Amino acid sequence: IVRRIKWLLSLNNDAKVLVFSEFEDVLDVIQQAISRNSILLERATTGGVKLNVSLENFKKNANVHVLLLPLKRAAHGLNLTEAQHVILVEPVIDPGLEAQAIKRVDRIGQLKPTCVHRFIIRHSIEENVFKLARQRMDELSDIASDLSLSKRDEATTGLSLADIRRLIEIEDN
């Protein structure tokens, strides 16, 4: 992740990057690694004055290139068109969460292309989560033409036993 951020900054020293993870512990490790590489960052917490200060500093300070955000709690309602890049540290089963994260950058008023960077370990449960999420997104696309809310809710909530089996099966390719 640090290498990717450094590469992005080498291409454009004005680049702004949002980094999303579901796990606060992962964000702690990423924060230390980025700081040790002398890249200025902000870390969004979930509310209060600190969140507003972090967001304003990320938006207004040209030297702050990275904003770390928890996926579930910080992806809703923010307008961060100052950023051009979204890094999704790990895949999530709910495609709506990823879409919300990406939409923080890809909004009306965005003047630059939005680039999404994903990190997925091959032949792991992460790859299986990614495949299941893509399958769910395809199912949602199919259901979108059907106005039945019960079908839509059925496709987006919970995991079936078959889903769980698919997640833990790791291919030997």
C-alpha positions, 0 to 999 in steps of 0.5 A: 500500500505504501509502495502504491501511494509512493508510486502515485505521488511520483506520478503526480506530487499533488495526488490525494488518496483515500485508504479504506479498511474494515479494520481499525487495527489494519488502519493503525499498521498502515498509518505507521507505515505511511508515517515512517515513509514521510508521507503526511496523512490524516486519519478520520475518526467517527465523528466529532471535532477531530473528524472535521479537523482531519477532513478539512486538513486533508482537503485544504493542506496540499502537503497532506496526501492520504486520508485513512478511513474506516469503511463502514463508519466513514464511507457515508455522506462525505464529499471528498472530490479533492482526492483522485484515488481510492485504495480498498485494502481488503475486499468486502462481501457487501458491494454497496459498502465499496460503492459508497467508499468510491462515491466519496470521490466520484461525485458531481464536482470531481474534475479528475478521473477516479482511480480505484486500487484493490489489494487481493491476495491470490488463492486466499479467502480474500479472493473468494470474498472478492468473487462472491461480492462480484457475484452479488453485484451481478445479482443486484444488477439483474434484480434492479429491473424488478421493483420487488424490494423483498427480492432486493433485500434477499440478495443483499442480506446475510450469507447462505451456507453455499456462500460460506462454503465458497468463501472457505474453499481455496483453489490450488491453482 
